[in-house]
Amino acid sequence: MPLTPSAPSYAARGVFVCFEGGEGSGKSTQSGRLAAWLADDGYDVLSTFEPGDTPVGREVRRIVLSPETGALSDRTEALLYAADKAEHVDTVVRPALERGAVVITDRYVDSTLAYQGAGRTLDVAEVEAVARWATGGLRPHLTVVLDLAPEAGLGRFAERDRIEGESLEFHERVRAAFVAMAAADPDHYLVLDARADVETVEAAIRTAVGPLLAQAVRP
């Protein structure tokens, strides 16, 4: 029987915001700025990331990103990322949402679909089914895609990990996948040009996040 993705699930309490995009697109900068703005306004904010923001995840991150790992089966890589997501959602993301926090994650399921699905040319529907099962179908209320040409983003790294070191064609497939996912669900995505100045991008993100905050709490 073919694998099918879990039905979408959106937290009824708290706000879940995800930052996605290719290498060097500014996700860490913008997620940090959003977290600081919300914290200054009195919200309970949790900043997190994938892979690696749990004890189990740190081991997964070491395996999947270290150049010393060498070649991995594409399916093995996808399953390792799914394991990181399962642990991350169960032990970090859901507990924070249940207390009403704004959870801001640097990468989530879309990265697996873009990198391990489109990038590795695995069957994206099968990869999605595994990743959605691992996360119980939990989806962000908003996914911010910072769009940048791969050659521009990769040029910002003096050294590259296993994924960053993949071919330009690989990263072009990843970029196209992010844009396609956003186009398919415009109500839950915001695509921004990562080449714009930091303040302009930040302002657009604040505008999109603002209406979602009714579900969040100020401790």
PyMOL CGO cylinders between C-alpha atoms (Angstrom):
from pymol import cmd
from pymol.cgo import CYLINDER

trace = [
    CYLINDER, 0.00, 0.00, 0.00, 1.45, 3.43, -0.94, 0.3, 1, 1, 1, 1, 1, 1,
    CYLINDER, 1.45, 3.43, -0.94, 2.42, 5.78, 1.86, 0.3, 1, 1, 1, 1, 1, 1,
    CYLINDER, 2.42, 5.78, 1.86, 0.18, 8.82, 2.22, 0.3, 1, 1, 1, 1, 1, 1,
    CYLINDER, 0.18, 8.82, 2.22, 0.85, 11.99, 4.23, 0.3, 1, 1, 1, 1, 1, 1,
    CYLINDER, 0.85, 11.99, 4.23, -0.95, 12.56, 7.54, 0.3, 1, 1, 1, 1, 1, 1,
    CYLINDER, -0.95, 12.56, 7.54, -3.79, 15.10, 7.41, 0.3, 1, 1, 1, 1, 1, 1,
    CYLINDER, -3.79, 15.10, 7.41, -2.65, 18.66, 8.12, 0.3, 1, 1, 1, 1, 1, 1,
    CYLINDER, -2.65, 18.66, 8.12, -2.89, 19.69, 11.77, 0.3, 1, 1, 1, 1, 1, 1,
    CYLINDER, -2.89, 19.69, 11.77, -2.53, 23.26, 13.07, 0.3, 1, 1, 1, 1, 1, 1,
    CYLINDER, -2.53, 23.26, 13.07, -2.08, 23.96, 16.77, 0.3, 1, 1, 1, 1, 1, 1,
    CYLINDER, -2.08, 23.96, 16.77, -5.15, 25.54, 18.37, 0.3, 1, 1, 1, 1, 1, 1,
    CYLINDER, -5.15, 25.54, 18.37, -2.97, 27.27, 20.96, 0.3, 1, 1, 1, 1, 1, 1,
    CYLINDER, -2.97, 27.27, 20.96, 0.32, 29.05, 20.42, 0.3, 1, 1, 1, 1, 1, 1,
    CYLINDER, 0.32, 29.05, 20.42, 1.78, 30.11, 17.08, 0.3, 1, 1, 1, 1, 1, 1,
    CYLINDER, 1.78, 30.11, 17.08, 4.12, 28.03, 14.95, 0.3, 1, 1, 1, 1, 1, 1,
    CYLINDER, 4.12, 28.03, 14.95, 6.33, 29.94, 12.50, 0.3, 1, 1, 1, 1, 1, 1,
    CYLINDER, 6.33, 29.94, 12.50, 8.90, 28.28, 10.27, 0.3, 1, 1, 1, 1, 1, 1,
    CYLINDER, 8.90, 28.28, 10.27, 11.76, 29.78, 8.25, 0.3, 1, 1, 1, 1, 1, 1,
    CYLINDER, 11.76, 29.78, 8.25, 12.80, 27.94, 5.11, 0.3, 1, 1, 1, 1, 1, 1,
    CYLINDER, 12.80, 27.94, 5.11, 15.10, 28.59, 2.18, 0.3, 1, 1, 1, 1, 1, 1,
    CYLINDER, 15.10, 28.59, 2.18, 18.40, 27.64, 0.65, 0.3, 1, 1, 1, 1, 1, 1,
    CYLINDER, 18.40, 27.64, 0.65, 21.86, 28.03, 2.07, 0.3, 1, 1, 1, 1, 1, 1,
    CYLINDER, 21.86, 28.03, 2.07, 22.91, 31.53, 3.09, 0.3, 1, 1, 1, 1, 1, 1,
    CYLINDER, 22.91, 31.53, 3.09, 19.43, 33.01, 2.64, 0.3, 1, 1, 1, 1, 1, 1,
    CYLINDER, 19.43, 33.01, 2.64, 19.34, 34.73, 6.04, 0.3, 1, 1, 1, 1, 1, 1,
    CYLINDER, 19.34, 34.73, 6.04, 17.00, 32.42, 7.95, 0.3, 1, 1, 1, 1, 1, 1,
    CYLINDER, 17.00, 32.42, 7.95, 18.97, 32.66, 11.19, 0.3, 1, 1, 1, 1, 1, 1,
    CYLINDER, 18.97, 32.66, 11.19, 19.12, 36.45, 10.98, 0.3, 1, 1, 1, 1, 1, 1,
    CYLINDER, 19.12, 36.45, 10.98, 15.42, 36.91, 10.36, 0.3, 1, 1, 1, 1, 1, 1,
    CYLINDER, 15.42, 36.91, 10.36, 14.25, 34.25, 12.82, 0.3, 1, 1, 1, 1, 1, 1,
    CYLINDER, 14.25, 34.25, 12.82, 16.40, 35.91, 15.48, 0.3, 1, 1, 1, 1, 1, 1,
    CYLINDER, 16.40, 35.91, 15.48, 14.98, 39.35, 14.71, 0.3, 1, 1, 1, 1, 1, 1,
    CYLINDER, 14.98, 39.35, 14.71, 11.42, 38.04, 14.87, 0.3, 1, 1, 1, 1, 1, 1,
    CYLINDER, 11.42, 38.04, 14.87, 12.08, 36.33, 18.20, 0.3, 1, 1, 1, 1, 1, 1,
    CYLINDER, 12.08, 36.33, 18.20, 13.60, 39.49, 19.67, 0.3, 1, 1, 1, 1, 1, 1,
    CYLINDER, 13.60, 39.49, 19.67, 10.67, 41.64, 18.52, 0.3, 1, 1, 1, 1, 1, 1,
    CYLINDER, 10.67, 41.64, 18.52, 8.11, 39.25, 20.03, 0.3, 1, 1, 1, 1, 1, 1,
    CYLINDER, 8.11, 39.25, 20.03, 10.03, 38.85, 23.28, 0.3, 1, 1, 1, 1, 1, 1,
    CYLINDER, 10.03, 38.85, 23.28, 10.31, 42.63, 23.62, 0.3, 1, 1, 1, 1, 1, 1,
    CYLINDER, 10.31, 42.63, 23.62, 6.53, 42.79, 23.19, 0.3, 1, 1, 1, 1, 1, 1,
    CYLINDER, 6.53, 42.79, 23.19, 6.06, 40.36, 26.08, 0.3, 1, 1, 1, 1, 1, 1,
    CYLINDER, 6.06, 40.36, 26.08, 5.33, 37.10, 24.27, 0.3, 1, 1, 1, 1, 1, 1,
    CYLINDER, 5.33, 37.10, 24.27, 6.54, 33.68, 25.35, 0.3, 1, 1, 1, 1, 1, 1,
    CYLINDER, 6.54, 33.68, 25.35, 8.92, 32.83, 22.49, 0.3, 1, 1, 1, 1, 1, 1,
    CYLINDER, 8.92, 32.83, 22.49, 10.83, 29.64, 21.75, 0.3, 1, 1, 1, 1, 1, 1,
    CYLINDER, 10.83, 29.64, 21.75, 13.54, 29.76, 19.07, 0.3, 1, 1, 1, 1, 1, 1,
    CYLINDER, 13.54, 29.76, 19.07, 14.59, 26.37, 17.76, 0.3, 1, 1, 1, 1, 1, 1,
    CYLINDER, 14.59, 26.37, 17.76, 16.02, 24.67, 14.68, 0.3, 1, 1, 1, 1, 1, 1,
    CYLINDER, 16.02, 24.67, 14.68, 16.39, 21.42, 12.74, 0.3, 1, 1, 1, 1, 1, 1,
    CYLINDER, 16.39, 21.42, 12.74, 18.28, 19.24, 12.71, 0.3, 1, 1, 1, 1, 1, 1,
    CYLINDER, 18.28, 19.24, 12.71, 19.89, 19.08, 16.13, 0.3, 1, 1, 1, 1, 1, 1,
    CYLINDER, 19.89, 19.08, 16.13, 17.98, 20.94, 18.84, 0.3, 1, 1, 1, 1, 1, 1,
    CYLINDER, 17.98, 20.94, 18.84, 17.53, 17.88, 21.06, 0.3, 1, 1, 1, 1, 1, 1,
    CYLINDER, 17.53, 17.88, 21.06, 20.12, 15.48, 22.52, 0.3, 1, 1, 1, 1, 1, 1,
    CYLINDER, 20.12, 15.48, 22.52, 19.10, 12.83, 19.98, 0.3, 1, 1, 1, 1, 1, 1,
    CYLINDER, 19.10, 12.83, 19.98, 19.02, 15.45, 17.25, 0.3, 1, 1, 1, 1, 1, 1,
    CYLINDER, 19.02, 15.45, 17.25, 22.59, 16.52, 17.91, 0.3, 1, 1, 1, 1, 1, 1,
    CYLINDER, 22.59, 16.52, 17.91, 23.76, 13.02, 17.05, 0.3, 1, 1, 1, 1, 1, 1,
    CYLINDER, 23.76, 13.02, 17.05, 21.61, 12.99, 13.93, 0.3, 1, 1, 1, 1, 1, 1,
    CYLINDER, 21.61, 12.99, 13.93, 22.99, 16.39, 12.90, 0.3, 1, 1, 1, 1, 1, 1,
    CYLINDER, 22.99, 16.39, 12.90, 26.55, 15.16, 13.30, 0.3, 1, 1, 1, 1, 1, 1,
    CYLINDER, 26.55, 15.16, 13.30, 25.86, 12.18, 11.05, 0.3, 1, 1, 1, 1, 1, 1,
    CYLINDER, 25.86, 12.18, 11.05, 23.94, 13.93, 8.29, 0.3, 1, 1, 1, 1, 1, 1,
    CYLINDER, 23.94, 13.93, 8.29, 26.03, 17.11, 8.04, 0.3, 1, 1, 1, 1, 1, 1,
    CYLINDER, 26.03, 17.11, 8.04, 29.61, 16.08, 8.78, 0.3, 1, 1, 1, 1, 1, 1,
    CYLINDER, 29.61, 16.08, 8.78, 31.72, 15.62, 5.63, 0.3, 1, 1, 1, 1, 1, 1,
    CYLINDER, 31.72, 15.62, 5.63, 33.42, 12.79, 7.54, 0.3, 1, 1, 1, 1, 1, 1,
    CYLINDER, 33.42, 12.79, 7.54, 30.23, 10.75, 7.25, 0.3, 1, 1, 1, 1, 1, 1,
    CYLINDER, 30.23, 10.75, 7.25, 30.80, 10.38, 3.54, 0.3, 1, 1, 1, 1, 1, 1,
    CYLINDER, 30.80, 10.38, 3.54, 28.16, 8.78, 1.33, 0.3, 1, 1, 1, 1, 1, 1,
    CYLINDER, 28.16, 8.78, 1.33, 24.82, 7.77, 2.84, 0.3, 1, 1, 1, 1, 1, 1,
    CYLINDER, 24.82, 7.77, 2.84, 21.94, 6.00, 1.19, 0.3, 1, 1, 1, 1, 1, 1,
    CYLINDER, 21.94, 6.00, 1.19, 19.45, 8.70, 0.21, 0.3, 1, 1, 1, 1, 1, 1,
    CYLINDER, 19.45, 8.70, 0.21, 16.72, 6.79, 2.05, 0.3, 1, 1, 1, 1, 1, 1,
    CYLINDER, 16.72, 6.79, 2.05, 18.90, 6.50, 5.15, 0.3, 1, 1, 1, 1, 1, 1,
    CYLINDER, 18.90, 6.50, 5.15, 19.44, 10.25, 5.10, 0.3, 1, 1, 1, 1, 1, 1,
    CYLINDER, 19.44, 10.25, 5.10, 15.72, 10.94, 4.77, 0.3, 1, 1, 1, 1, 1, 1,
    CYLINDER, 15.72, 10.94, 4.77, 14.90, 8.60, 7.66, 0.3, 1, 1, 1, 1, 1, 1,
    CYLINDER, 14.90, 8.60, 7.66, 17.53, 10.21, 9.89, 0.3, 1, 1, 1, 1, 1, 1,
    CYLINDER, 17.53, 10.21, 9.89, 16.02, 13.63, 9.25, 0.3, 1, 1, 1, 1, 1, 1,
    CYLINDER, 16.02, 13.63, 9.25, 12.56, 12.20, 10.01, 0.3, 1, 1, 1, 1, 1, 1,
    CYLINDER, 12.56, 12.20, 10.01, 13.84, 10.80, 13.32, 0.3, 1, 1, 1, 1, 1, 1,
    CYLINDER, 13.84, 10.80, 13.32, 15.20, 14.23, 14.26, 0.3, 1, 1, 1, 1, 1, 1,
    CYLINDER, 15.20, 14.23, 14.26, 11.81, 15.78, 13.47, 0.3, 1, 1, 1, 1, 1, 1,
    CYLINDER, 11.81, 15.78, 13.47, 9.87, 13.24, 15.52, 0.3, 1, 1, 1, 1, 1, 1,
    CYLINDER, 9.87, 13.24, 15.52, 12.00, 13.92, 18.60, 0.3, 1, 1, 1, 1, 1, 1,
    CYLINDER, 12.00, 13.92, 18.60, 11.96, 17.67, 18.01, 0.3, 1, 1, 1, 1, 1, 1,
    CYLINDER, 11.96, 17.67, 18.01, 8.17, 17.93, 17.71, 0.3, 1, 1, 1, 1, 1, 1,
    CYLINDER, 8.17, 17.93, 17.71, 7.39, 15.61, 20.63, 0.3, 1, 1, 1, 1, 1, 1,
    CYLINDER, 7.39, 15.61, 20.63, 9.88, 17.08, 23.10, 0.3, 1, 1, 1, 1, 1, 1,
    CYLINDER, 9.88, 17.08, 23.10, 10.32, 20.72, 22.04, 0.3, 1, 1, 1, 1, 1, 1,
    CYLINDER, 10.32, 20.72, 22.04, 7.70, 22.09, 19.66, 0.3, 1, 1, 1, 1, 1, 1,
    CYLINDER, 7.70, 22.09, 19.66, 4.39, 20.66, 20.91, 0.3, 1, 1, 1, 1, 1, 1,
    CYLINDER, 4.39, 20.66, 20.91, 5.04, 21.34, 24.63, 0.3, 1, 1, 1, 1, 1, 1,
    CYLINDER, 5.04, 21.34, 24.63, 5.82, 24.99, 23.83, 0.3, 1, 1, 1, 1, 1, 1,
    CYLINDER, 5.82, 24.99, 23.83, 2.73, 25.39, 21.65, 0.3, 1, 1, 1, 1, 1, 1,
    CYLINDER, 2.73, 25.39, 21.65, 0.55, 23.84, 24.34, 0.3, 1, 1, 1, 1, 1, 1,
    CYLINDER, 0.55, 23.84, 24.34, 1.61, 26.52, 26.81, 0.3, 1, 1, 1, 1, 1, 1,
    CYLINDER, 1.61, 26.52, 26.81, 0.76, 29.21, 24.23, 0.3, 1, 1, 1, 1, 1, 1,
    CYLINDER, 0.76, 29.21, 24.23, 4.26, 30.13, 23.08, 0.3, 1, 1, 1, 1, 1, 1,
    CYLINDER, 4.26, 30.13, 23.08, 5.31, 31.45, 19.70, 0.3, 1, 1, 1, 1, 1, 1,
    CYLINDER, 5.31, 31.45, 19.70, 7.58, 28.73, 18.33, 0.3, 1, 1, 1, 1, 1, 1,
    CYLINDER, 7.58, 28.73, 18.33, 10.02, 29.88, 15.66, 0.3, 1, 1, 1, 1, 1, 1,
    CYLINDER, 10.02, 29.88, 15.66, 11.93, 27.13, 13.91, 0.3, 1, 1, 1, 1, 1, 1,
    CYLINDER, 11.93, 27.13, 13.91, 14.80, 27.41, 11.46, 0.3, 1, 1, 1, 1, 1, 1,
    CYLINDER, 14.80, 27.41, 11.46, 13.81, 24.55, 9.07, 0.3, 1, 1, 1, 1, 1, 1,
    CYLINDER, 13.81, 24.55, 9.07, 11.08, 21.95, 9.35, 0.3, 1, 1, 1, 1, 1, 1,
    CYLINDER, 11.08, 21.95, 9.35, 9.35, 19.40, 7.09, 0.3, 1, 1, 1, 1, 1, 1,
    CYLINDER, 9.35, 19.40, 7.09, 9.67, 21.49, 3.93, 0.3, 1, 1, 1, 1, 1, 1,
    CYLINDER, 9.67, 21.49, 3.93, 13.44, 21.23, 4.13, 0.3, 1, 1, 1, 1, 1, 1,
    CYLINDER, 13.44, 21.23, 4.13, 13.20, 17.44, 4.04, 0.3, 1, 1, 1, 1, 1, 1,
    CYLINDER, 13.20, 17.44, 4.04, 10.86, 17.60, 1.06, 0.3, 1, 1, 1, 1, 1, 1,
    CYLINDER, 10.86, 17.60, 1.06, 13.15, 20.04, -0.75, 0.3, 1, 1, 1, 1, 1, 1,
    CYLINDER, 13.15, 20.04, -0.75, 16.53, 18.51, 0.08, 0.3, 1, 1, 1, 1, 1, 1,
    CYLINDER, 16.53, 18.51, 0.08, 15.90, 14.80, 0.54, 0.3, 1, 1, 1, 1, 1, 1,
    CYLINDER, 15.90, 14.80, 0.54, 12.93, 14.71, -1.84, 0.3, 1, 1, 1, 1, 1, 1,
    CYLINDER, 12.93, 14.71, -1.84, 13.63, 17.06, -4.75, 0.3, 1, 1, 1, 1, 1, 1,
    CYLINDER, 13.63, 17.06, -4.75, 17.36, 17.42, -4.14, 0.3, 1, 1, 1, 1, 1, 1,
    CYLINDER, 17.36, 17.42, -4.14, 18.04, 13.67, -3.89, 0.3, 1, 1, 1, 1, 1, 1,
    CYLINDER, 18.04, 13.67, -3.89, 15.32, 12.94, -6.47, 0.3, 1, 1, 1, 1, 1, 1,
    CYLINDER, 15.32, 12.94, -6.47, 13.48, 10.57, -4.16, 0.3, 1, 1, 1, 1, 1, 1,
    CYLINDER, 13.48, 10.57, -4.16, 9.72, 10.18, -4.51, 0.3, 1, 1, 1, 1, 1, 1,
    CYLINDER, 9.72, 10.18, -4.51, 8.59, 13.39, -2.79, 0.3, 1, 1, 1, 1, 1, 1,
    CYLINDER, 8.59, 13.39, -2.79, 5.18, 11.96, -1.87, 0.3, 1, 1, 1, 1, 1, 1,
    CYLINDER, 5.18, 11.96, -1.87, 6.83, 9.05, -0.05, 0.3, 1, 1, 1, 1, 1, 1,
    CYLINDER, 6.83, 9.05, -0.05, 9.30, 11.35, 1.73, 0.3, 1, 1, 1, 1, 1, 1,
    CYLINDER, 9.30, 11.35, 1.73, 6.41, 13.58, 2.76, 0.3, 1, 1, 1, 1, 1, 1,
    CYLINDER, 6.41, 13.58, 2.76, 4.42, 10.66, 4.12, 0.3, 1, 1, 1, 1, 1, 1,
    CYLINDER, 4.42, 10.66, 4.12, 7.33, 9.65, 6.37, 0.3, 1, 1, 1, 1, 1, 1,
    CYLINDER, 7.33, 9.65, 6.37, 8.03, 13.22, 7.50, 0.3, 1, 1, 1, 1, 1, 1,
    CYLINDER, 8.03, 13.22, 7.50, 4.37, 13.99, 8.21, 0.3, 1, 1, 1, 1, 1, 1,
    CYLINDER, 4.37, 13.99, 8.21, 4.00, 10.75, 10.15, 0.3, 1, 1, 1, 1, 1, 1,
    CYLINDER, 4.00, 10.75, 10.15, 7.09, 11.64, 12.19, 0.3, 1, 1, 1, 1, 1, 1,
    CYLINDER, 7.09, 11.64, 12.19, 5.62, 15.04, 13.07, 0.3, 1, 1, 1, 1, 1, 1,
    CYLINDER, 5.62, 15.04, 13.07, 2.03, 13.86, 13.58, 0.3, 1, 1, 1, 1, 1, 1,
    CYLINDER, 2.03, 13.86, 13.58, 0.91, 16.06, 10.71, 0.3, 1, 1, 1, 1, 1, 1,
    CYLINDER, 0.91, 16.06, 10.71, 1.74, 19.25, 12.64, 0.3, 1, 1, 1, 1, 1, 1,
    CYLINDER, 1.74, 19.25, 12.64, 2.18, 22.18, 10.29, 0.3, 1, 1, 1, 1, 1, 1,
    CYLINDER, 2.18, 22.18, 10.29, 3.31, 25.77, 10.84, 0.3, 1, 1, 1, 1, 1, 1,
    CYLINDER, 3.31, 25.77, 10.84, 0.70, 28.50, 10.85, 0.3, 1, 1, 1, 1, 1, 1,
    CYLINDER, 0.70, 28.50, 10.85, 3.16, 30.44, 8.67, 0.3, 1, 1, 1, 1, 1, 1,
    CYLINDER, 3.16, 30.44, 8.67, 6.21, 29.37, 6.68, 0.3, 1, 1, 1, 1, 1, 1,
    CYLINDER, 6.21, 29.37, 6.68, 8.52, 32.17, 5.57, 0.3, 1, 1, 1, 1, 1, 1,
    CYLINDER, 8.52, 32.17, 5.57, 10.53, 31.21, 2.50, 0.3, 1, 1, 1, 1, 1, 1,
    CYLINDER, 10.53, 31.21, 2.50, 13.60, 33.39, 1.96, 0.3, 1, 1, 1, 1, 1, 1,
    CYLINDER, 13.60, 33.39, 1.96, 14.28, 32.94, -1.72, 0.3, 1, 1, 1, 1, 1, 1,
    CYLINDER, 14.28, 32.94, -1.72, 17.84, 33.27, -3.02, 0.3, 1, 1, 1, 1, 1, 1,
    CYLINDER, 17.84, 33.27, -3.02, 19.71, 31.95, -6.02, 0.3, 1, 1, 1, 1, 1, 1,
    CYLINDER, 19.71, 31.95, -6.02, 21.95, 29.06, -4.88, 0.3, 1, 1, 1, 1, 1, 1,
    CYLINDER, 21.95, 29.06, -4.88, 25.12, 30.56, -6.33, 0.3, 1, 1, 1, 1, 1, 1,
    CYLINDER, 25.12, 30.56, -6.33, 24.58, 33.68, -4.22, 0.3, 1, 1, 1, 1, 1, 1,
    CYLINDER, 24.58, 33.68, -4.22, 23.91, 31.81, -0.98, 0.3, 1, 1, 1, 1, 1, 1,
    CYLINDER, 23.91, 31.81, -0.98, 26.64, 29.21, -1.32, 0.3, 1, 1, 1, 1, 1, 1,
    CYLINDER, 26.64, 29.21, -1.32, 29.18, 31.91, -2.02, 0.3, 1, 1, 1, 1, 1, 1,
    CYLINDER, 29.18, 31.91, -2.02, 28.84, 33.05, 1.60, 0.3, 1, 1, 1, 1, 1, 1,
    CYLINDER, 28.84, 33.05, 1.60, 30.51, 29.89, 2.96, 0.3, 1, 1, 1, 1, 1, 1,
    CYLINDER, 30.51, 29.89, 2.96, 34.27, 29.38, 3.16, 0.3, 1, 1, 1, 1, 1, 1,
    CYLINDER, 34.27, 29.38, 3.16, 33.72, 25.77, 4.22, 0.3, 1, 1, 1, 1, 1, 1,
    CYLINDER, 33.72, 25.77, 4.22, 30.75, 23.56, 3.42, 0.3, 1, 1, 1, 1, 1, 1,
    CYLINDER, 30.75, 23.56, 3.42, 29.05, 20.65, 5.19, 0.3, 1, 1, 1, 1, 1, 1,
    CYLINDER, 29.05, 20.65, 5.19, 27.76, 17.53, 3.42, 0.3, 1, 1, 1, 1, 1, 1,
    CYLINDER, 27.76, 17.53, 3.42, 24.61, 19.22, 2.15, 0.3, 1, 1, 1, 1, 1, 1,
    CYLINDER, 24.61, 19.22, 2.15, 26.15, 22.59, 1.29, 0.3, 1, 1, 1, 1, 1, 1,
    CYLINDER, 26.15, 22.59, 1.29, 28.80, 20.73, -0.70, 0.3, 1, 1, 1, 1, 1, 1,
    CYLINDER, 28.80, 20.73, -0.70, 26.28, 19.24, -3.13, 0.3, 1, 1, 1, 1, 1, 1,
    CYLINDER, 26.28, 19.24, -3.13, 26.19, 20.36, -6.77, 0.3, 1, 1, 1, 1, 1, 1,
    CYLINDER, 26.19, 20.36, -6.77, 24.64, 23.59, -7.99, 0.3, 1, 1, 1, 1, 1, 1,
    CYLINDER, 24.64, 23.59, -7.99, 22.00, 21.52, -9.80, 0.3, 1, 1, 1, 1, 1, 1,
    CYLINDER, 22.00, 21.52, -9.80, 21.06, 19.88, -6.49, 0.3, 1, 1, 1, 1, 1, 1,
    CYLINDER, 21.06, 19.88, -6.49, 20.57, 23.28, -4.84, 0.3, 1, 1, 1, 1, 1, 1,
    CYLINDER, 20.57, 23.28, -4.84, 18.59, 24.58, -7.82, 0.3, 1, 1, 1, 1, 1, 1,
    CYLINDER, 18.59, 24.58, -7.82, 16.14, 21.68, -7.40, 0.3, 1, 1, 1, 1, 1, 1,
    CYLINDER, 16.14, 21.68, -7.40, 15.89, 22.55, -3.71, 0.3, 1, 1, 1, 1, 1, 1,
    CYLINDER, 15.89, 22.55, -3.71, 15.10, 26.19, -4.47, 0.3, 1, 1, 1, 1, 1, 1,
    CYLINDER, 15.10, 26.19, -4.47, 12.45, 25.25, -7.01, 0.3, 1, 1, 1, 1, 1, 1,
    CYLINDER, 12.45, 25.25, -7.01, 10.81, 22.89, -4.51, 0.3, 1, 1, 1, 1, 1, 1,
    CYLINDER, 10.81, 22.89, -4.51, 10.50, 25.60, -1.84, 0.3, 1, 1, 1, 1, 1, 1,
    CYLINDER, 10.50, 25.60, -1.84, 8.92, 28.02, -4.30, 0.3, 1, 1, 1, 1, 1, 1,
    CYLINDER, 8.92, 28.02, -4.30, 6.51, 25.36, -5.58, 0.3, 1, 1, 1, 1, 1, 1,
    CYLINDER, 6.51, 25.36, -5.58, 5.36, 24.39, -2.06, 0.3, 1, 1, 1, 1, 1, 1,
    CYLINDER, 5.36, 24.39, -2.06, 4.67, 28.03, -1.25, 0.3, 1, 1, 1, 1, 1, 1,
    CYLINDER, 4.67, 28.03, -1.25, 2.72, 28.56, -4.46, 0.3, 1, 1, 1, 1, 1, 1,
    CYLINDER, 2.72, 28.56, -4.46, 0.54, 25.55, -3.67, 0.3, 1, 1, 1, 1, 1, 1,
    CYLINDER, 0.54, 25.55, -3.67, -0.55, 26.91, -0.27, 0.3, 1, 1, 1, 1, 1, 1,
    CYLINDER, -0.55, 26.91, -0.27, -0.42, 30.74, -0.30, 0.3, 1, 1, 1, 1, 1, 1,
    CYLINDER, -0.42, 30.74, -0.30, -2.54, 31.04, 2.85, 0.3, 1, 1, 1, 1, 1, 1,
    CYLINDER, -2.54, 31.04, 2.85, 0.26, 29.54, 4.96, 0.3, 1, 1, 1, 1, 1, 1,
    CYLINDER, 0.26, 29.54, 4.96, 3.36, 30.82, 3.15, 0.3, 1, 1, 1, 1, 1, 1,
    CYLINDER, 3.36, 30.82, 3.15, 5.20, 34.09, 2.69, 0.3, 1, 1, 1, 1, 1, 1,
    CYLINDER, 5.20, 34.09, 2.69, 7.90, 34.19, 0.00, 0.3, 1, 1, 1, 1, 1, 1,
    CYLINDER, 7.90, 34.19, 0.00, 10.41, 37.03, 0.26, 0.3, 1, 1, 1, 1, 1, 1,
    CYLINDER, 10.41, 37.03, 0.26, 13.39, 38.03, -1.83, 0.3, 1, 1, 1, 1, 1, 1,
    CYLINDER, 13.39, 38.03, -1.83, 16.39, 37.34, 0.40, 0.3, 1, 1, 1, 1, 1, 1,
    CYLINDER, 16.39, 37.34, 0.40, 18.39, 39.94, -1.53, 0.3, 1, 1, 1, 1, 1, 1,
    CYLINDER, 18.39, 39.94, -1.53, 16.27, 42.77, -0.09, 0.3, 1, 1, 1, 1, 1, 1,
    CYLINDER, 16.27, 42.77, -0.09, 17.66, 44.75, 2.80, 0.3, 1, 1, 1, 1, 1, 1,
    CYLINDER, 17.66, 44.75, 2.80, 17.28, 43.17, 6.23, 0.3, 1, 1, 1, 1, 1, 1,
    CYLINDER, 17.28, 43.17, 6.23, 14.86, 45.78, 7.55, 0.3, 1, 1, 1, 1, 1, 1,
    CYLINDER, 14.86, 45.78, 7.55, 12.49, 45.44, 4.58, 0.3, 1, 1, 1, 1, 1, 1,
    CYLINDER, 12.49, 45.44, 4.58, 12.35, 41.66, 4.97, 0.3, 1, 1, 1, 1, 1, 1,
    CYLINDER, 12.35, 41.66, 4.97, 11.86, 41.99, 8.73, 0.3, 1, 1, 1, 1, 1, 1,
    CYLINDER, 11.86, 41.99, 8.73, 8.95, 44.41, 8.29, 0.3, 1, 1, 1, 1, 1, 1,
    CYLINDER, 8.95, 44.41, 8.29, 7.17, 42.07, 5.87, 0.3, 1, 1, 1, 1, 1, 1,
    CYLINDER, 7.17, 42.07, 5.87, 7.53, 39.17, 8.29, 0.3, 1, 1, 1, 1, 1, 1,
    CYLINDER, 7.53, 39.17, 8.29, 6.14, 41.20, 11.19, 0.3, 1, 1, 1, 1, 1, 1,
    CYLINDER, 6.14, 41.20, 11.19, 3.14, 42.17, 9.08, 0.3, 1, 1, 1, 1, 1, 1,
    CYLINDER, 3.14, 42.17, 9.08, 2.41, 38.52, 8.28, 0.3, 1, 1, 1, 1, 1, 1,
    CYLINDER, 2.41, 38.52, 8.28, 2.92, 37.27, 11.85, 0.3, 1, 1, 1, 1, 1, 1,
    CYLINDER, 2.92, 37.27, 11.85, 0.90, 39.98, 13.56, 0.3, 1, 1, 1, 1, 1, 1,
    CYLINDER, 0.90, 39.98, 13.56, -2.61, 38.59, 12.82, 0.3, 1, 1, 1, 1, 1, 1,
    CYLINDER, -2.61, 38.59, 12.82, -1.59, 35.16, 14.16, 0.3, 1, 1, 1, 1, 1, 1,
    CYLINDER, -1.59, 35.16, 14.16, -0.70, 36.38, 17.65, 0.3, 1, 1, 1, 1, 1, 1,
    CYLINDER, -0.70, 36.38, 17.65, -4.22, 36.11, 19.05, 0.3, 1, 1, 1, 1, 1, 1,
    CYLINDER, -4.22, 36.11, 19.05, -3.40, 32.45, 19.75, 0.3, 1, 1, 1, 1, 1, 1,
    CYLINDER, -3.40, 32.45, 19.75, -0.23, 33.30, 21.69, 0.3, 1, 1, 1, 1, 1, 1,
    CYLINDER, -0.23, 33.30, 21.69, 0.15, 34.32, 25.32, 0.3, 1, 1, 1, 1, 1, 1,
    CYLINDER, 0.15, 34.32, 25.32, 2.05, 36.94, 27.21, 0.3, 1, 1, 1, 1, 1, 1,
    CYLINDER, 2.05, 36.94, 27.21, 3.21, 35.26, 30.46, 0.3, 1, 1, 1, 1, 1, 1,
]
cmd.load_cgo(trace, "trace")
